[in-house]
Every structure is written in C-alpha cells, then in structure tokens.
C-alpha cells in the first residue's frame, strides 16, 4: 500500500502487482500530458486508487487515457478526479477498460470524470473489452461531465458480457451522448437514480440486439437528441417512474412497468 503523506505532482505509472494508492487527505496528482496516467497490466491483480487527481492537460498535448485497465482482476476508483484526457481516437478516455480476456470487476465511486474525449470518440468512462473479455461494473455517486460521451458500455469488440449498475450518478454536458450502450456481446445495464441532462446527443441510447438498458427513478432532460432511444434491436426498459421531458425528442421505452 502507498499512502501519500505530502502533497505533490507525480508522473505516469504502470501497475503490475496488487496495490492500493491512497491520497485521501492530501493532494496526489498524476500529470500525464501526451500519455496515459495509470496503466494497470498484471494477471490477477487487485488495484485501489483513492483520492487521486489524474490530469491530462494541457490541450496542446492532451493525455491519452486517465486510467487504462488492460489486465487484472479488479479495480476500485474512489474519490478521484480524472480530467482533460482529450487525445484523438482511439484514446481520449477518463477511464478505459479494454481487457482482452476473463471478466474484470470495476467499481467507480465518489469520483468526478470531466473533459475527456475528442469529437464523438472517447468517453468519461469507456468499458470496451475485446476478444473474450467481459466486465462487471458498478458506478456510484459520481459525476461524468463535459466528456465526448459520459458513459460508454461497448461490447462490439468482444464475445464476452458486460453487466453494469449505475446509481446516484450524473452524465451531463457531453458533446455526444450521456449514456451509450453499444452491443456486440451481451450488455445488461441497470440505471437507478441517474441524471442524464444537457447532452448534445441522446440521454440514453441502446444499440444492438444484445443491448438491454433498464432505467428507474431517473431524470433525462434537456438533451439535444432523443431522451430514450433504442436502435437496431436494442432495448430501453423502464420501471415507469422516470422523468423524461424537455429533450429535443423525448422518445419512449421499449417496455414499461418492470418489477
């Protein structure tokens, strides 16, 4: 375990063994212009990142990814700020999970992920395994603001499954969609008390026959596209207790009244 005792700025790091890096009570900043801030690449490892400020500025030479999870068993990101990773595709992500095999556990809580991505590529949080990789994801009490896409769950490159639960979280001010579920392999996303507002694209978009997004007790408003949009066999299923209003087009769930 690494505890930050004194505040300071540090460079990029590659993690290859289980570790906790905790800067809960002092400022610990990882400066990552033109590169990735934290790369996680070790078989079976468990990583906890707590209280970090991972910074990809300046805009003249932006960082690639704040955190990139290539290989491991689990990742916890707690009380972190991840910002300004806006390099061109295929980079430009606050957090990129693109493991090639196995099923990884990813938990994001109490964090602010802002200003990541370029154009319509990249995302604040991009869960995109490849090969046979899968992911089990929880996002709690976090803000995804002013990214190209707030949250992207993307299984187009894998035969594996993504299961995600998002609670008490906001996706706002994206230059594209707030929440984008794009399926190749199966994706099951549960959204509870989620706010998707003021995005230039859709509030919640589910695309592909293996995409199912279930939404309850949530607010989808002020989006310049469609509030709830299902494409190409995707499903947006509603518990019937959401507030979906004042979008360019509000759209509709494919099923209402779930239990």
Residue, then its C-alpha position, 0 to 999 in steps of 0.5 A: x500500500x502507498x499512502x501519500x503523506x505530502x502533497x505533490x505532482x507525480x508522473x505516469x505509472x504502470x501497475x503490475x502487482x496488487x496495490x492500493x494508492x491512497x491520497x485521501x487527505x492530501x493532494x496526489x496528482x498524476x500529470x500525464x500530458x501526451x500519455x496515459x496516467x495509470x496503466x494497470x497490466x498484471x494477471x490477477x491483480x487487485x488495484x485501489x486508487x483513492x483520492x487521486x487527481x489524474x490530469x491530462x492537460x494541457x490541450x496542446x498535448x492532451x493525455x491519452x487515457x486517465x486510467x487504462x485497465x488492460x489486465x487484472x482482476x479488479x479495480x476500485x476508483x474512489x474519490x478521484x478526479x480524472x480530467x482533460x484526457x482529450x487525445x484523438x481516437x482511439x484514446x481520449x478516455x477518463x477511464x478505459x477498460x479494454x481487457x482482452x480476456x476473463x471478466x474484470x470487476x470495476x467499481x467507480x465511486x465518489x469520483x468526478x470524470x470531466x473533459x475527456x474525449x475528442x469529437x464523438x470518440x472517447x468517453x468519461x468512462x469507456x468499458x470496451x473489452x475485446x476478444x473474450x473479455x467481459x466486465x462487471x461494473x458498478x458506478x456510484x455517486x459520481x459525476x461524468x461531465x463535459x466528456x465526448x460521451x459520459x458513459x460508454x458500455x461497448x461490447x462490439x469488440x468482444x464475445x464476452x458480457x458486460x453487466x453494469x449498475x449505475x446509481x446516484x450518478x450524473x452524465x451531463x454536458x457531453x458533446x455526444x451522448x450521456x449514456x451509450x450502450x453499444x452491443x456486440x456481446x451481451x450488455x445488461x445495464x441497470x440505471x437507478x437514480x441517474x441524471x442524464x441532462x444537457x447532452x448534445x446527443x441522446x440521454x440514453x441510447x441502446x444499440x444492438x440486439x444484445x443491448x438491454x438498458x433498464x432505467x428507474x427513478x431517473x431524470x433525462x432532460x434537456x438533451x439535444x437528441x432523443x431522451x430514450x432511444x433504442x436502435x437496431x434491436x436494442x432495448x430501453x426498459x423502464x420501471x415507469x417512474x422516470x422523468x423524461x421531458x424537455x429533450x429535443x425528442x423525448x422518445x419512449x421505452x421499449x417496455x414499461x412497468x418492470x418489477 
